[in-house]
Amino acid sequence: MSTEINFADVIQAAISYNLAMVHTSLPGIVDSFDPVAGTVSVKPSIKKLLSDGKTVDLPILKNVPVVFPCSEAGGLTVKLAKNDGVLLIFSERSLEEWKAGNTDSKPASIRKHDLADAFAIPCIFPKSKRTLKKNMKAGNGTMLTGSKVFVGDATQPLSGSTKPVNVDVVAMLTEVLGILDLLLTPGAIVCASPGAPATLPTLSTRGPDVKAYSVALSQLILKPS
């Protein structure tokens, strides 16, 4: 007994087949990071689901440009490590010409929304895998974390007036102001240099300002709950 296939079934099958080849966005896991090129190799985190219920692993995507908030004048970047999370966005058109520097050109391929044409936006994690120890929640305010925070050009730290900072900037300022507050407190002892006689500091009229700045900065430091 033959099964009749009508024209509508053929059209639906064609639509389903073509939609299966369209990729929009997927979470991914970093396999490797090239900080010079600003690209990553990424393993998509969700498998491809076939019509028969079976699944297929998607391949590792190579040389995926990382989306950092940058311009010709400056920007903000983070160091990505293996297993960091990214959001993969797939371009409407092929990216070969764009990657080569041709920003106004004909696409080199007719493919659309293909796995080969991805961008990676850091950093996303499922809730159970979040690795940051501090509360990275929008309600807490603005946080800047990392083992090294560079202000200015990190490749030339000794040029100009900027130098790399290897500490939490707010905590550093709070500590400095705390020391100033201590030195401006009546009865504090100051030694100008090792072996020199101890002298009482001259109390500044800006002492209350130093204390106020210190309190304000200390309130900016976000503590894990």
C-alpha positions in Angstrom: 0.0 0.0 0.0 1.5 3.3 -1.1 1.4 6.4 1.0 0.2 9.4 -0.9 2.3 12.6 -0.6 0.6 15.7 -1.6 2.1 19.0 -2.8 1.6 20.7 0.7 3.7 18.0 2.3 6.5 18.6 -0.2 6.4 22.4 0.5 6.4 21.8 4.3 9.4 19.4 4.0 11.4 21.9 2.0 10.6 24.7 4.5 11.6 22.5 7.4 14.8 21.4 5.7 15.9 25.0 5.0 15.0 26.3 8.4 17.2 23.5 9.9 20.2 25.2 8.2 19.4 28.7 9.6 21.3 29.6 12.8 20.5 32.7 14.8 22.2 32.6 18.2 23.5 29.9 20.6 25.5 29.9 23.9 29.0 28.6 23.5 32.1 27.6 25.5 35.5 29.0 24.6 38.1 26.4 23.6 40.9 28.9 23.0 41.5 32.7 22.8 43.8 34.7 20.6 44.2 38.1 22.3 46.2 39.5 19.4 43.6 38.7 16.7 40.7 39.2 19.1 39.2 35.8 18.1 38.2 32.6 19.8 37.6 29.0 19.0 34.1 28.1 20.4 32.2 24.9 21.0 28.4 25.5 20.7 26.8 24.4 24.0 23.6 23.0 22.5 23.5 20.0 20.2 21.6 19.9 16.9 18.3 18.0 17.3 17.3 15.8 14.3 13.7 15.0 13.3 14.1 11.4 14.5 15.0 12.6 18.0 18.7 11.9 17.7 21.3 14.7 18.4 24.5 15.7 16.7 27.4 17.7 18.2 28.1 20.9 16.4 31.7 21.5 15.4 34.2 23.8 17.1 34.0 27.2 15.3 37.4 28.7 14.5 38.5 32.3 14.3 35.3 33.8 15.6 35.6 37.6 16.2 34.9 38.6 19.8 32.6 41.6 20.3 34.2 44.0 22.7 33.0 47.6 23.2 35.8 49.3 21.3 36.5 52.0 18.8 39.6 53.4 17.0 40.2 55.6 20.0 39.9 53.0 22.8 37.8 50.3 24.3 37.2 47.7 27.0 38.5 44.2 26.7 38.6 41.1 28.9 40.9 38.1 28.9 39.0 35.0 27.9 40.0 31.6 29.1 39.1 28.0 28.2 35.5 27.2 29.3 34.4 30.8 29.5 30.9 31.4 28.2 30.0 33.4 25.1 26.9 34.1 23.1 27.3 33.2 19.4 25.5 35.4 16.9 25.4 34.2 13.3 25.7 36.8 10.5 23.0 37.2 7.8 25.7 37.0 5.1 29.2 35.4 4.8 32.0 37.3 6.6 35.1 36.4 4.4 35.2 39.8 2.7 34.5 41.7 5.9 37.2 39.9 7.8 39.6 40.8 5.0 38.9 44.5 5.6 36.4 45.1 2.8 33.5 46.8 4.6 31.5 47.6 1.5 31.6 44.6 -0.8 29.7 41.7 -2.4 29.4 38.6 -0.2 31.9 35.9 -1.2 29.2 33.2 -0.7 25.5 32.8 -1.0 25.2 31.2 2.4 23.1 32.9 5.2 23.0 32.5 8.9 25.8 29.8 8.7 27.9 28.3 11.5 31.0 29.6 9.7 29.9 33.3 10.1 29.7 33.8 13.8 30.5 36.6 16.3 31.1 35.8 20.0 29.9 38.1 22.8 31.4 37.5 26.2 30.5 36.5 28.9 27.5 34.4 29.7 27.1 31.3 31.9 24.2 29.2 33.1 23.4 30.1 36.7 24.8 26.8 38.0 28.2 27.4 36.3 28.8 31.0 37.2 32.5 31.2 38.2 32.8 34.7 39.6 32.9 34.7 43.4 31.4 38.2 43.8 27.8 39.0 43.1 27.8 40.2 39.5 24.3 41.5 39.6 23.1 44.6 37.8 21.3 45.8 41.0 24.6 46.0 42.9 25.9 48.8 40.6 28.9 48.9 38.3 31.8 46.4 39.0 35.2 46.2 37.6 36.9 42.9 38.4 40.0 41.0 37.3 43.5 40.1 38.4 44.9 43.0 36.4 43.1 46.2 35.5 44.9 48.5 33.0 44.2 52.2 32.6 45.6 53.4 29.4 47.7 51.4 27.0 48.6 48.1 28.6 51.3 47.4 26.0 53.2 50.6 26.9 52.6 51.0 30.6 55.5 53.4 31.2 54.5 56.0 28.5 52.4 59.0 29.2 50.7 59.5 32.5 48.9 56.1 32.8 50.3 52.9 34.4 48.8 49.4 34.8 46.8 48.9 38.1 47.0 45.5 39.6 44.5 46.1 42.4 40.9 47.1 42.8 40.9 50.8 42.0 38.2 51.8 44.5 39.8 49.8 47.3 43.2 51.4 46.6 41.7 54.9 46.8 39.9 54.0 50.0 43.2 52.8 51.5 45.1 55.9 50.5 42.4 58.2 51.9 42.2 56.2 55.1 46.0 56.7 55.6 45.5 60.5 55.0 42.7 60.5 57.5 44.9 58.8 60.1 47.7 61.3 59.5 45.4 64.2 59.9 44.0 63.0 63.2 45.4 64.9 66.2 48.1 63.0 68.0 49.3 61.1 64.9 53.1 60.6 64.8 54.9 61.1 61.5 58.5 60.2 60.6 59.8 62.0 57.5 62.4 59.3 57.0 63.9 56.4 58.8 65.9 57.6 61.8 64.5 61.1 61.6 62.8 62.7 64.7 59.1 62.1 65.0 57.0 65.2 64.5 53.4 66.0 64.9 51.7 66.6 61.5 50.2 69.9 60.6 46.4 69.5 60.7 44.8 70.4 57.4 41.5 72.3 57.1 40.6 69.6 54.4 40.7 66.9 57.0 36.9 66.5 57.1 36.9 66.3 53.3 39.4 63.4 53.4 37.2 61.6 55.9 34.1 62.2 53.8 35.7 60.9 50.6 37.0 57.9 52.4 33.5 57.0 53.6 32.0 57.6 50.2 34.5 55.4 48.4 34.2 52.6 51.0 30.5 52.4 50.3 31.2 51.8 46.6 33.0 48.5 47.3 30.6 45.7 46.7 30.8 42.9 49.3 29.5 39.4 48.5 26.3 38.6 50.5 
